[in-house]
Amino acid sequence: MIRFLFRLIGLLSLAAAFIFVIYDGMKSIADQILFITKTGEAWNAVHSTSQQAMQAWLAARGYAWVWDQGVTRVLDAPVWAIFIVIGACFILIGRKRRPLIGYARS
């Protein structure tokens, strides 16, 4: 059951990545320039105050360096690339184990 849930989340993430690739491609063709939606822009479009709240939460606990060095790099990445990585990780976690040839698994 849990493997099914991981695979479902992975496939939904890959579907979201595909949607963002199509969106960026259509916007690039319409504007005749290369357009890439950044993760920070997408996060702000969905819920703008949560990004500021997360930054304040990390700073209050003394992890401001995590925001400066790690999270900002993720927020500058294309949103479709982040969804591909998340989807691939979930699909790999949820895959079935291959049976060992010649060995009995306990």
Secondary structure by P-SEA (a helix, b strand, c coil): caaaaaaaaaaaaaaaaaaaaaaaaaaaaaaccbbbbcaaaaaaaacaaaaaaaaaaaaaacccccccccaaaaaaccaaaaaaaaaaaaaaaacccccccccccc
